[in-house]
Amino acid sequence: MSIHSSLKISGAGTGARNVWTRMERLVALKKVGRWSPGDPVTGLPKVRTRFKVKTKKQLKAAAHSDEAAPGAEGVEGAEGAADEKAGGKK
């Protein structure tokens, strides 16, 4: 016998967890250099569990800006771009 479609769980329960295990916290703290082997594992500092995720719109904008500036521009190039955005006013 199968489960009726209205009784199936859709995946609403698979969200971001707000509590990490000690090992997950240690890995995150190692990445930012706030913990090293030999340090006590009790009394660890708090660690953010949610991170901002770029939306499709933000990813497109980032890709577009990377294509617009393919080479390394000097200081003059950056100032020129800022002047263009401001309408050429100084």
Biopython code that builds the backbone (N, CA, C, O; Angstrom):
import numpy as np
from Bio.PDB.StructureBuilder import StructureBuilder

atoms = [
    (1, "MET", "N", (0.832, -1.162, 0.000)),
    (1, "MET", "CA", (0.000, 0.000, 0.000)),
    (1, "MET", "C", (0.890, 1.244, 0.000)),
    (1, "MET", "O", (1.909, 1.265, 0.690)),
    (2, "SER", "N", (0.532, 2.263, -0.748)),
    (2, "SER", "CA", (1.345, 3.479, -0.824)),
    (2, "SER", "C", (0.727, 4.602, 0.010)),
    (2, "SER", "O", (-0.419, 4.516, 0.451)),
    (3, "ILE", "N", (1.513, 5.645, 0.209)),
    (3, "ILE", "CA", (1.055, 6.788, 0.988)),
    (3, "ILE", "C", (0.308, 7.745, 0.062)),
    (3, "ILE", "O", (0.743, 7.994, -1.062)),
    (4, "HIS", "N", (-0.795, 8.270, 0.528)),
    (4, "HIS", "CA", (-1.559, 9.223, -0.245)),
    (4, "HIS", "C", (-0.728, 10.490, -0.437)),
    (4, "HIS", "O", (0.018, 10.883, 0.459)),
    (5, "SER", "N", (-0.851, 11.126, -1.591)),
    (5, "SER", "CA", (-0.022, 12.284, -1.919)),
    (5, "SER", "C", (-0.219, 13.445, -0.939)),
    (5, "SER", "O", (0.709, 14.228, -0.735)),
    (6, "SER", "N", (-1.372, 13.575, -0.342)),
    (6, "SER", "CA", (-1.605, 14.665, 0.606)),
    (6, "SER", "C", (-0.915, 14.426, 1.943)),
    (6, "SER", "O", (-0.775, 15.353, 2.740)),
    (7, "LEU", "N", (-0.484, 13.197, 2.195)),
    (7, "LEU", "CA", (0.165, 12.870, 3.456)),
    (7, "LEU", "C", (1.687, 12.888, 3.370)),
    (7, "LEU", "O", (2.363, 12.749, 4.389)),
    (8, "LYS", "N", (2.230, 13.056, 2.180)),
    (8, "LYS", "CA", (3.681, 13.061, 2.006)),
    (8, "LYS", "C", (4.261, 14.377, 2.501)),
    (8, "LYS", "O", (3.638, 15.432, 2.381)),
    (9, "ILE", "N", (5.456, 14.298, 3.054)),
    (9, "ILE", "CA", (6.155, 15.499, 3.505)),
    (9, "ILE", "C", (6.928, 16.056, 2.321)),
    (9, "ILE", "O", (7.682, 15.340, 1.661)),
    (10, "SER", "N", (6.732, 17.336, 2.065)),
    (10, "SER", "CA", (7.267, 17.936, 0.855)),
    (10, "SER", "C", (8.718, 18.372, 0.957)),
    (10, "SER", "O", (9.307, 18.685, -0.077)),
    (11, "GLY", "N", (9.305, 18.412, 2.075)),
    (11, "GLY", "CA", (10.653, 18.932, 2.203)),
    (11, "GLY", "C", (10.650, 20.237, 2.973)),
    (11, "GLY", "O", (11.669, 20.923, 3.051)),
    (12, "ALA", "N", (9.510, 20.577, 3.538)),
    (12, "ALA", "CA", (9.419, 21.791, 4.328)),
    (12, "ALA", "C", (10.249, 21.667, 5.606)),
    (12, "ALA", "O", (10.644, 22.676, 6.190)),
    (13, "GLY", "N", (10.509, 20.453, 6.032)),
    (13, "GLY", "CA", (11.282, 20.248, 7.251)),
    (13, "GLY", "C", (12.776, 20.311, 7.034)),
    (13, "GLY", "O", (13.538, 20.239, 7.998)),
    (14, "THR", "N", (13.219, 20.443, 5.797)),
    (14, "THR", "CA", (14.650, 20.475, 5.520)),
    (14, "THR", "C", (15.102, 21.915, 5.337)),
    (14, "THR", "O", (15.344, 22.354, 4.213)),
    (15, "GLY", "N", (15.213, 22.635, 6.415)),
    (15, "GLY", "CA", (15.679, 24.016, 6.377)),
    (15, "GLY", "C", (17.050, 24.119, 7.020)),
    (15, "GLY", "O", (17.696, 23.104, 7.285)),
    (16, "ALA", "N", (17.488, 25.321, 7.266)),
    (16, "ALA", "CA", (18.762, 25.540, 7.917)),
    (16, "ALA", "C", (18.639, 25.190, 9.399)),
    (16, "ALA", "O", (17.696, 25.598, 10.075)),
    (17, "ARG", "N", (19.607, 24.430, 9.881)),
    (17, "ARG", "CA", (19.603, 24.096, 11.299)),
    (17, "ARG", "C", (20.161, 25.267, 12.077)),
    (17, "ARG", "O", (21.087, 25.933, 11.614)),
    (18, "ASN", "N", (19.617, 25.528, 13.247)),
    (18, "ASN", "CA", (20.106, 26.647, 14.038)),
    (18, "ASN", "C", (21.046, 26.202, 15.151)),
    (18, "ASN", "O", (21.513, 27.035, 15.928)),
    (19, "VAL", "N", (21.330, 24.918, 15.241)),
    (19, "VAL", "CA", (22.259, 24.407, 16.243)),
    (19, "VAL", "C", (23.268, 23.522, 15.525)),
    (19, "VAL", "O", (22.893, 22.634, 14.759)),
    (20, "TRP", "N", (24.555, 23.770, 15.778)),
    (20, "TRP", "CA", (25.601, 22.949, 15.179)),
    (20, "TRP", "C", (26.187, 22.012, 16.220)),
    (20, "TRP", "O", (26.145, 22.294, 17.417)),
    (21, "THR", "N", (26.733, 20.901, 15.757)),
    (21, "THR", "CA", (27.440, 20.004, 16.657)),
    (21, "THR", "C", (28.775, 20.642, 17.007)),
    (21, "THR", "O", (29.202, 21.600, 16.364)),
    (22, "ARG", "N", (29.421, 20.112, 18.018)),
    (22, "ARG", "CA", (30.718, 20.667, 18.427)),
    (22, "ARG", "C", (31.726, 20.580, 17.290)),
    (22, "ARG", "O", (32.508, 21.509, 17.091)),
    (23, "MET", "N", (31.722, 19.488, 16.547)),
    (23, "MET", "CA", (32.682, 19.336, 15.444)),
    (23, "MET", "C", (32.429, 20.369, 14.346)),
    (23, "MET", "O", (33.380, 20.915, 13.786)),
    (24, "GLU", "N", (31.173, 20.640, 14.035)),
    (24, "GLU", "CA", (30.853, 21.655, 13.031)),
    (24, "GLU", "C", (31.319, 23.034, 13.494)),
    (24, "GLU", "O", (31.821, 23.825, 12.696)),
    (25, "ARG", "N", (31.154, 23.315, 14.773)),
    (25, "ARG", "CA", (31.606, 24.600, 15.316)),
    (25, "ARG", "C", (33.121, 24.706, 15.268)),
    (25, "ARG", "O", (33.659, 25.768, 14.956)),
    (26, "LEU", "N", (33.818, 23.610, 15.575)),
    (26, "LEU", "CA", (35.280, 23.630, 15.540)),
    (26, "LEU", "C", (35.787, 23.875, 14.123)),
    (26, "LEU", "O", (36.737, 24.633, 13.926)),
    (27, "VAL", "N", (35.164, 23.242, 13.144)),
    (27, "VAL", "CA", (35.576, 23.445, 11.756)),
    (27, "VAL", "C", (35.370, 24.899, 11.343)),
    (27, "VAL", "O", (36.238, 25.490, 10.700)),
    (28, "ALA", "N", (34.231, 25.475, 11.708)),
    (28, "ALA", "CA", (33.948, 26.868, 11.370)),
    (28, "ALA", "C", (34.927, 27.807, 12.070)),
    (28, "ALA", "O", (35.378, 28.784, 11.473)),
    (29, "LEU", "N", (35.258, 27.525, 13.320)),
    (29, "LEU", "CA", (36.200, 28.371, 14.049)),
    (29, "LEU", "C", (37.622, 28.236, 13.510)),
    (29, "LEU", "O", (38.380, 29.206, 13.518)),
    (30, "LYS", "N", (37.991, 27.042, 13.040)),
    (30, "LYS", "CA", (39.312, 26.846, 12.435)),
    (30, "LYS", "C", (39.454, 27.686, 11.172)),
    (30, "LYS", "O", (40.508, 28.270, 10.919)),
    (31, "LYS", "N", (38.383, 27.742, 10.381)),
    (31, "LYS", "CA", (38.432, 28.499, 9.123)),
    (31, "LYS", "C", (38.757, 29.963, 9.355)),
    (31, "LYS", "O", (39.505, 30.562, 8.583)),
    (32, "VAL", "N", (38.201, 30.548, 10.412)),
    (32, "VAL", "CA", (38.431, 31.969, 10.677)),
    (32, "VAL", "C", (39.595, 32.190, 11.635)),
    (32, "VAL", "O", (39.913, 33.333, 11.963)),
    (33, "GLY", "N", (40.236, 31.112, 12.092)),
    (33, "GLY", "CA", (41.412, 31.232, 12.941)),
    (33, "GLY", "C", (41.129, 31.532, 14.397)),
    (33, "GLY", "O", (42.000, 32.050, 15.096)),
    (34, "ARG", "N", (39.952, 31.226, 14.866)),
    (34, "ARG", "CA", (39.601, 31.493, 16.264)),
    (34, "ARG", "C", (39.793, 30.272, 17.155)),
    (34, "ARG", "O", (39.590, 30.358, 18.366)),
    (35, "TRP", "N", (40.184, 29.128, 16.573)),
    (35, "TRP", "CA", (40.428, 27.921, 17.358)),
    (35, "TRP", "C", (41.534, 27.137, 16.689)),
    (35, "TRP", "O", (41.585, 27.058, 15.461)),
    (36, "SER", "N", (42.416, 26.558, 17.477)),
    (36, "SER", "CA", (43.475, 25.708, 16.939)),
    (36, "SER", "C", (43.550, 24.449, 17.781)),
    (36, "SER", "O", (43.134, 24.459, 18.939)),
    (37, "PRO", "N", (44.070, 23.368, 17.225)),
    (37, "PRO", "CA", (44.189, 22.135, 18.006)),
    (37, "PRO", "C", (44.998, 22.390, 19.281)),
    (37, "PRO", "O", (46.029, 23.063, 19.254)),
    (38, "GLY", "N", (44.523, 21.852, 20.371)),
    (38, "GLY", "CA", (45.156, 22.074, 21.664)),
    (38, "GLY", "C", (44.367, 23.047, 22.526)),
    (38, "GLY", "O", (44.516, 23.056, 23.748)),
    (39, "ASP", "N", (43.535, 23.859, 21.904)),
    (39, "ASP", "CA", (42.660, 24.760, 22.658)),
    (39, "ASP", "C", (41.545, 23.933, 23.288)),
    (39, "ASP", "O", (41.191, 22.879, 22.760)),
    (40, "PRO", "N", (40.981, 24.394, 24.412)),
    (40, "PRO", "CA", (39.888, 23.631, 25.037)),
    (40, "PRO", "C", (38.650, 23.603, 24.137)),
    (40, "PRO", "O", (38.357, 24.571, 23.435)),
    (41, "VAL", "N", (37.937, 22.491, 24.169)),
    (41, "VAL", "CA", (36.738, 22.340, 23.344)),
    (41, "VAL", "C", (35.477, 22.712, 24.103)),
    (41, "VAL", "O", (34.378, 22.656, 23.550)),
    (42, "THR", "N", (35.623, 23.086, 25.344)),
    (42, "THR", "CA", (34.460, 23.541, 26.108)),
    (42, "THR", "C", (34.482, 25.062, 26.154)),
    (42, "THR", "O", (35.550, 25.673, 26.109)),
    (43, "GLY", "N", (33.330, 25.659, 26.243)),
    (43, "GLY", "CA", (33.239, 27.110, 26.302)),
    (43, "GLY", "C", (33.580, 27.780, 24.986)),
    (43, "GLY", "O", (34.179, 28.855, 24.976)),
    (44, "LEU", "N", (33.204, 27.156, 23.866)),
    (44, "LEU", "CA", (33.506, 27.726, 22.553)),
    (44, "LEU", "C", (32.684, 28.986, 22.303)),
    (44, "LEU", "O", (31.567, 29.102, 22.808)),
    (45, "PRO", "N", (33.215, 29.924, 21.537)),
    (45, "PRO", "CA", (32.425, 31.107, 21.200)),
    (45, "PRO", "C", (31.277, 30.764, 20.261)),
    (45, "PRO", "O", (31.273, 29.714, 19.618)),
    (46, "LYS", "N", (30.312, 31.662, 20.195)),
    (46, "LYS", "CA", (29.169, 31.438, 19.316)),
    (46, "LYS", "C", (29.602, 31.492, 17.861)),
    (46, "LYS", "O", (30.557, 32.183, 17.506)),
    (47, "VAL", "N", (28.882, 30.749, 17.022)),
    (47, "VAL", "CA", (29.180, 30.708, 15.597)),
    (47, "VAL", "C", (27.883, 30.936, 14.833)),
    (47, "VAL", "O", (26.856, 30.335, 15.151)),
    (48, "ARG", "N", (27.929, 31.804, 13.825)),
    (48, "ARG", "CA", (26.747, 32.035, 13.003)),
    (48, "ARG", "C", (26.402, 30.776, 12.237)),
    (48, "ARG", "O", (27.289, 30.111, 11.703)),
    (49, "THR", "N", (25.129, 30.443, 12.177)),
    (49, "THR", "CA", (24.711, 29.245, 11.458)),
    (49, "THR", "C", (24.045, 29.572, 10.139)),
    (49, "THR", "O", (23.985, 28.713, 9.259)),
    (50, "ARG", "N", (23.546, 30.777, 9.972)),
    (50, "ARG", "CA", (22.905, 31.168, 8.726)),
    (50, "ARG", "C", (23.786, 32.160, 8.008)),
    (50, "ARG", "O", (24.349, 33.070, 8.617)),
    (51, "PHE", "N", (23.898, 31.978, 6.723)),
    (51, "PHE", "CA", (24.708, 32.858, 5.911)),
    (51, "PHE", "C", (23.861, 33.396, 4.777)),
    (51, "PHE", "O", (22.969, 32.710, 4.278)),
    (52, "LYS", "N", (24.136, 34.603, 4.376)),
    (52, "LYS", "CA", (23.384, 35.206, 3.288)),
    (52, "LYS", "C", (23.705, 34.474, 1.994)),
    (52, "LYS", "O", (24.865, 34.216, 1.677)),
    (53, "VAL", "N", (22.657, 34.148, 1.261)),
    (53, "VAL", "CA", (22.811, 33.460, -0.013)),
    (53, "VAL", "C", (22.446, 34.448, -1.110)),
    (53, "VAL", "O", (21.424, 35.130, -1.045)),
    (54, "LYS", "N", (23.310, 34.505, -2.120)),
    (54, "LYS", "CA", (23.038, 35.422, -3.217)),
    (54, "LYS", "C", (21.864, 34.912, -4.032)),
    (54, "LYS", "O", (21.733, 33.715, -4.287)),
    (55, "THR", "N", (21.019, 35.842, -4.435)),
    (55, "THR", "CA", (19.878, 35.491, -5.258)),
    (55, "THR", "C", (20.320, 35.408, -6.714)),
    (55, "THR", "O", (21.443, 35.786, -7.048)),
    (56, "LYS", "N", (19.448, 34.921, -7.570)),
    (56, "LYS", "CA", (19.765, 34.816, -8.989)),
    (56, "LYS", "C", (20.079, 36.193, -9.567)),
    (56, "LYS", "O", (20.968, 36.341, -10.406)),
    (57, "LYS", "N", (19.345, 37.184, -9.110)),
    (57, "LYS", "CA", (19.546, 38.550, -9.596)),
    (57, "LYS", "C", (20.946, 39.050, -9.211)),
    (57, "LYS", "O", (21.623, 39.674, -10.028)),
    (58, "GLN", "N", (21.378, 38.784, -7.986)),
    (58, "GLN", "CA", (22.686, 39.211, -7.533)),
    (58, "GLN", "C", (23.790, 38.458, -8.265)),
    (58, "GLN", "O", (24.834, 39.034, -8.573)),
    (59, "LEU", "N", (23.567, 37.167, -8.547)),
    (59, "LEU", "CA", (24.556, 36.389, -9.275)),
    (59, "LEU", "C", (24.722, 36.906, -10.697)),
    (59, "LEU", "O", (25.841, 36.975, -11.206)),
    (60, "LYS", "N", (23.603, 37.274, -11.351)),
    (60, "LYS", "CA", (23.674, 37.840, -12.697)),
    (60, "LYS", "C", (24.436, 39.158, -12.689)),
    (60, "LYS", "O", (25.256, 39.411, -13.572)),
    (61, "ALA", "N", (24.167, 39.998, -11.695)),
    (61, "ALA", "CA", (24.838, 41.289, -11.604)),
    (61, "ALA", "C", (26.339, 41.108, -11.387)),
    (61, "ALA", "O", (27.143, 41.839, -11.965)),
    (62, "ALA", "N", (26.711, 40.151, -10.569)),
    (62, "ALA", "CA", (28.127, 39.891, -10.317)),
    (62, "ALA", "C", (28.804, 39.367, -11.576)),
    (62, "ALA", "O", (29.928, 39.762, -11.887)),
    (63, "ALA", "N", (28.127, 38.479, -12.304)),
    (63, "ALA", "CA", (28.689, 37.939, -13.540)),
    (63, "ALA", "C", (28.820, 39.048, -14.586)),
    (63, "ALA", "O", (29.797, 39.093, -15.333)),
    (64, "HIS", "N", (27.837, 39.931, -14.633)),
    (64, "HIS", "CA", (27.867, 41.032, -15.591)),
    (64, "HIS", "C", (29.010, 41.998, -15.272)),
    (64, "HIS", "O", (29.680, 42.482, -16.184)),
    (65, "SER", "N", (29.236, 42.278, -14.001)),
    (65, "SER", "CA", (30.309, 43.197, -13.633)),
    (65, "SER", "C", (31.677, 42.564, -13.884)),
    (65, "SER", "O", (32.631, 43.277, -14.194)),
    (66, "ASP", "N", (31.792, 41.240, -13.757)),
    (66, "ASP", "CA", (33.049, 40.557, -14.055)),
    (66, "ASP", "C", (33.358, 40.621, -15.546)),
    (66, "ASP", "O", (34.517, 40.768, -15.934)),
    (67, "GLU", "N", (32.328, 40.512, -16.384)),
    (67, "GLU", "CA", (32.526, 40.577, -17.831)),
    (67, "GLU", "C", (32.878, 41.996, -18.261)),
    (67, "GLU", "O", (33.643, 42.187, -19.207)),
    (68, "ALA", "N", (32.331, 42.981, -17.579)),
    (68, "ALA", "CA", (32.565, 44.376, -17.948)),
    (68, "ALA", "C", (33.999, 44.801, -17.652)),
    (68, "ALA", "O", (34.540, 45.659, -18.350)),
    (69, "ALA", "N", (34.617, 44.224, -16.643)),
    (69, "ALA", "CA", (35.992, 44.569, -16.277)),
    (69, "ALA", "C", (36.873, 43.331, -16.370)),
    (69, "ALA", "O", (37.211, 42.746, -15.341)),
    (70, "PRO", "N", (37.264, 42.908, -17.603)),
    (70, "PRO", "CA", (38.022, 41.672, -17.739)),
    (70, "PRO", "C", (39.460, 41.785, -17.244)),
    (70, "PRO", "O", (40.014, 40.793, -16.771)),
    (71, "GLY", "N", (40.080, 42.954, -17.336)),
    (71, "GLY", "CA", (41.465, 43.104, -16.917)),
    (71, "GLY", "C", (41.573, 43.846, -15.607)),
    (71, "GLY", "O", (40.590, 44.368, -15.081)),
    (72, "ALA", "N", (42.782, 43.882, -15.094)),
    (72, "ALA", "CA", (43.005, 44.629, -13.850)),
    (72, "ALA", "C", (43.169, 46.092, -14.214)),
    (72, "ALA", "O", (44.116, 46.462, -14.909)),
    (73, "GLU", "N", (42.269, 46.911, -13.754)),
    (73, "GLU", "CA", (42.333, 48.334, -14.033)),
    (73, "GLU", "C", (43.137, 49.029, -12.953)),
    (73, "GLU", "O", (43.165, 48.597, -11.800)),
    (74, "GLY", "N", (43.781, 50.097, -13.338)),
    (74, "GLY", "CA", (44.537, 50.883, -12.386)),
    (74, "GLY", "C", (43.616, 51.827, -11.638)),
    (74, "GLY", "O", (42.393, 51.741, -11.747)),
    (75, "VAL", "N", (44.209, 52.717, -10.886)),
    (75, "VAL", "CA", (43.434, 53.685, -10.112)),
    (75, "VAL", "C", (42.691, 54.627, -11.056)),
    (75, "VAL", "O", (41.560, 55.028, -10.782)),
    (76, "GLU", "N", (43.341, 54.979, -12.177)),
    (76, "GLU", "CA", (42.699, 55.890, -13.120)),
    (76, "GLU", "C", (41.421, 55.273, -13.689)),
    (76, "GLU", "O", (40.419, 55.969, -13.848)),
    (77, "GLY", "N", (41.446, 53.982, -13.994)),
    (77, "GLY", "CA", (40.272, 53.311, -14.544)),
    (77, "GLY", "C", (39.125, 53.290, -13.557)),
    (77, "GLY", "O", (37.968, 53.454, -13.945)),
    (78, "ALA", "N", (39.427, 53.093, -12.300)),
    (78, "ALA", "CA", (38.383, 53.059, -11.276)),
    (78, "ALA", "C", (37.783, 54.444, -11.086)),
    (78, "ALA", "O", (36.574, 54.576, -10.897)),
    (79, "GLU", "N", (38.627, 55.488, -11.136)),
    (79, "GLU", "CA", (38.106, 56.841, -10.993)),
    (79, "GLU", "C", (37.233, 57.205, -12.178)),
    (79, "GLU", "O", (36.202, 57.858, -12.020)),
    (80, "GLY", "N", (37.652, 56.776, -13.389)),
    (80, "GLY", "CA", (36.871, 57.069, -14.590)),
    (80, "GLY", "C", (35.507, 56.423, -14.534)),
    (80, "GLY", "O", (34.516, 57.020, -14.954)),
    (81, "ALA", "N", (35.448, 55.203, -14.017)),
    (81, "ALA", "CA", (34.168, 54.507, -13.907)),
    (81, "ALA", "C", (33.272, 55.211, -12.897)),
    (81, "ALA", "O", (32.060, 55.297, -13.095)),
    (82, "ALA", "N", (33.859, 55.715, -11.819)),
    (82, "ALA", "CA", (33.071, 56.426, -10.818)),
    (82, "ALA", "C", (32.540, 57.733, -11.395)),
    (82, "ALA", "O", (31.417, 58.137, -11.092)),
    (83, "ASP", "N", (33.358, 58.406, -12.241)),
    (83, "ASP", "CA", (32.912, 59.645, -12.872)),
    (83, "ASP", "C", (31.769, 59.385, -13.844)),
    (83, "ASP", "O", (30.835, 60.180, -13.946)),
    (84, "GLU", "N", (31.852, 58.244, -14.569)),
    (84, "GLU", "CA", (30.784, 57.919, -15.518)),
    (84, "GLU", "C", (29.471, 57.674, -14.789)),
    (84, "GLU", "O", (28.414, 58.084, -15.269)),
    (85, "LYS", "N", (29.522, 57.015, -13.642)),
    (85, "LYS", "CA", (28.310, 56.745, -12.877)),
    (85, "LYS", "C", (27.701, 58.045, -12.339)),
    (85, "LYS", "O", (26.482, 58.178, -12.236)),
    (86, "ALA", "N", (28.577, 59.002, -11.999)),
    (86, "ALA", "CA", (28.109, 60.257, -11.446)),
    (86, "ALA", "C", (27.677, 61.227, -12.545)),
    (86, "ALA", "O", (27.281, 62.356, -12.253)),
    (87, "GLY", "N", (27.750, 60.804, -13.786)),
    (87, "GLY", "CA", (27.333, 61.656, -14.884)),
    (87, "GLY", "C", (28.443, 62.560, -15.394)),
    (87, "GLY", "O", (28.178, 63.558, -16.064)),
    (88, "GLY", "N", (29.699, 62.210, -15.077)),
    (88, "GLY", "CA", (30.818, 62.986, -15.568)),
    (88, "GLY", "C", (31.046, 64.264, -14.790)),
    (88, "GLY", "O", (31.866, 65.080, -15.212)),
    (89, "LYS", "N", (30.377, 64.478, -13.694)),
    (89, "LYS", "CA", (30.534, 65.697, -12.892)),
    (89, "LYS", "C", (31.714, 65.536, -11.950)),
    (89, "LYS", "O", (31.949, 64.462, -11.396)),
    (90, "LYS", "N", (32.448, 66.622, -11.780)),
    (90, "LYS", "CA", (33.577, 66.592, -10.836)),
    (90, "LYS", "C", (33.412, 67.621, -9.783)),
    (90, "LYS", "O", (34.262, 67.744, -8.902)),
]
sb = StructureBuilder()
sb.init_structure("model")
sb.init_model(0)
sb.init_chain("A")
sb.init_seg("    ")
for serial, (resi, resn, name, xyz) in enumerate(atoms, 1):
    if name == "N":
        sb.init_residue(resn, " ", resi, " ")
    sb.init_atom(name, np.array(xyz, "f"), 0.0, 1.0, " ", f" {name:<3s}", serial, name[0])
structure = sb.get_structure()
